[in-house]
Amino acid sequence: MSVTYAILGSGMQGTAAAYDLARFASPVRILMGDISLEKAQRSAARVNKLVGRDICETQQVDCLDPVALSAFLQPVDVLVSAVPYHFQPQIVPVAIASKTSMVDMGNDTADTFTALEKDAEAKANGIVFVPDTGLAPGLVNSLGNYFIEQLDKTDTVRLYCGGLPQHPKPPFNYMLVFSLEGLVGEYTDETIVLREGEVQAIDTMIELETIYVDGLGEMEAFTTSGGTSTSPYTLKGKLRNYEYKTVRYPGHCEKMKLFKDHGFWGLDPSR
């Protein structure tokens, strides 16, 4: 089957997704779209060089312009949305109208529920829409569900995940490998958990704990948003607890929390 894929957003995650598709999905072509044509071209050139063939093509597209996005999606079978999470609710209706199946990398559970309101419409148009297919949310939830399936009975699931640099540099000992909006969202939004059988919204960057990771030693973990996805709602009545924490090098949470506590983070440009 000949499939045309599209990547919306040509940053680090979009480039990695394009490479994986080029290597393992046997696409007829991959369209790299970004509001910056230069960025899309740079990403496509890198993927084409790595796989040894001209599989990626480029196009400038504003994901918030429904007309431009619809034109971009016309030849596309499956879209991978790798733009900041808060754009997804505006992209989903265009993908459905264009009859383009879509996955996104998620990050905000409220936005995911907004997008899922279009589920019936997507099915009616014969397409598949799967949100929250990143690392966390995404892979961690699939792994959690896999372990649940292997056990006769499960009481508690605690997920831990951290994108960590091999060579951490002070003061934050961290390397950003996705959008800054996504990181700020993780650190500032509420996190949804299942505790004692009830779905709860709790604050982020709290409940700091020390954990030990083989090869790294002592690390820290704390609450962040998005990592549980919709699982607390799905698993209510089946589990007692379902939670997620982000792993970082020691001292990261304290330093980054200063920005949050003093109001330096947010998506409101007037602040």
N, C-alpha and C positions, 0 to 999 in steps of 0.2 A: 504493500500500500504506500503510495506516494503522499507524504505529509509535509505541509509547509508550516513551520513554526515561526512565531514572532516573539521577540524579547522586547518588552517595553521598559526602558531604563537601562543604560549601558554602563553602569558603574561596576564595582567589583563583583557583586552578586549576579548581575545580569550577564557579565562576561563569563563567569564560571558556569552559569546555566547554559549559555550558548555552546560553550566548549563540551559540556557533558552531552548535550543533544547531538552535536556534530559527531562525537565519538561513538555514541551508543544507541541513537534513535533512528539512524539511517534516513535523515530528512532529505527531501528533494531540495530544500533551501531553508535558510533561516534569515528572517528580516530583523535587523537590529534598529530599533527606533528610540530616539531620544530628542529632547528639545534642543540639544546641542548636536548638530550634525557632525562637528569635529570629534566629539566624544564617541558618537556611534561609529564613525569611521575608524577611530583608533582601536576601539574594542573589536570590531569586525576584522581588522587587519591582524590583530593579535591571534584571534581564534583561527583564522585562515592559515596563518603561518604555523601554528601549533599542530593543526590536523593535516596540513600539506595539500589543501585544496581550497578553492574559492567557493565556500558553501554559504558564507554570510554576506548579505547585501545590506545596505544602509538607507535610512530615510529619516528626515527630520520630521518630528511629530510632537505636537503638544497634547499630552494625555487629557488635558482639561478642555480641549476643543472637540466637542462631539462630532462635528463634521469632518475634521481632519483625522480624528481617531477612527471613525467609521471607514473612511477611505483607506487608511492604513491596514485595517483588518479585513478588507474585502477578499484578498486572496489567501487568508490565513485560516488554517484548521485549528490550531491550538496556540493560545497566547499564554506566555509566562510574564506576569506583571511583577517587575522588580523595582517599581517606583515606591516612594515613601507611602506608608500604610494608609495615611489619611486621604489619599487619592482614590483608594479602591472603590468606595461606594459610588463614585462618579464614573468609574471605568466599567463596572459590571453591567449597567443597563445598555451601554454601547456595544459591549461584547455580545450580549444576548440578542440585541436587535440585528447584529451582524452575523448571527448564528456561528459564533466563534467560541469553541470551548476554552476554558480559562482556569488557570491556577494562579494563586498569589502567595507571597511569603508571609503574609499576616503581620501581626504585632498587637492589634487592638481588638479585644473581644467584642466591644460595642459595635465597631465598624464591621466585624464579621457577621454579627447578627443582622445588621442593616442590609448587608449584601445577601444574606441567606433568605431574606424576605422575597427575593426574586427567584427562589428555587423552582416554584411551579412554572413560572414564565420560561425559565431556562429549559426545563423538561419539555414544555410545550413546543419550544423551538428546536428540540432535538439535540441539545448540547449539554455538556457536563461542566459544572462550575464547582471547583474544590478550593476553598479558601484555606489559609493557615498551613501552607505546605513548605514552610521553611525548616530551619533547624529547631527552633523553639519560639513559637509554636510550630509543630509539624512532626519532625522525626522523633523528638522526645515523647510525644503523645502516642505515636505508633508503637514505640518500644514499650511504653507503659502498658498499653493495651495488650501487647504480645505477652508480657509477663503475667498479666491478669488471666489470660487464656490458658497459661500453662499450669495455673494453680487451681486446686479444688475450691478454695475460698480465699478471697483477698479482703483485708481490712483497711490497709493504708498504702497509698502510693505517694512517694516523695521523689520528685524529679529534680535533678541538678544538671546544669549545663553552663559552660563558660567558654567563650571564644578568647583564648589566651595567647599572647605573643610568646614565641620561643625565647626571645631575649628582651625581657621587660625593661623599660627605661623609666626612671623616676620623673615626675612625682606620682603619676597615676598608674604606671606599670600596666598599661593597656594599649591595645592597637585597635582602632575602629575599622571594621571590615564591612560595614553597611552604612546606611544613611545616618547622619547626625540626628535627624528628626526621629528615627526609630530608636536610637539610644536614649534620647531625652524622653520619649514616650514611655520606654521601659522603666525609667527611673522616676517618673512623675505621676503616671496614671495609677489608678487603683488596680490591685491584683485580685482576681476571682479565685477562690479556693472552696473546697468542700471540707468542712470541719464538723466533726461530730454529727454527720449526716445532713448538715444544712449548708446551702450555698451562701457564702459570705464575701463581701468586698472589704479588703483590708489595705492599709497603706503600703507604699513601696519603700525600699531602703531601710527596713526595720528587721527585727528578729535576726540580727547578725549572729552567726555561729561559725565556729572553727571546724573544719573538716580536714581529713588527711587524704591526699591523692598520691598514689604510687608514682614515683618519678619526679614529683613536684614538691612533696612535703606538705607542710601546713598551708592551707588555703582558707579563704573566708567565703561564706555564702549568705545571701540576704534576699529578701523578697523583691521581685520586680514584676511588672505587668505583662500580660499577653501569653506567658508560657504555658498556662493551663488550657488555653483556647476555650472551647465550649464543653470540655470534658466534665467539669464539675456538675453541669446541668444534666449531661447524658448519664453520668454514673451515680447521680443521686438515687438513693434507695438500693444501690448495689454495693457501694463502699461507704466506709465511715469517714475517711480522710483522703483528699487528693490535693497535693500542693506542689509548688514549683519555686525553686530559688536559683539565682544566678551565682556562678562561682568566679571569684577574682583573686588576684594576689593580695596578701594581707595589707590593710591600710587603704585600699582603694575606696571602699564605701565611705569611710569617714571624710576623706578629701572631697569626693564627688558630692556628698550630701550637703556640703557647705553651699554649693550652687543652688541646690533645691531649697534649702532652708532660708536663703536670703533672696529668693525670688528672681534668680538670674535665668531660669529656664521657662520655656513656654512657646506656644505657637502664635500667640497674639502679638502682631508686629507693633501695636501701639504701646506695649508695656516696656 
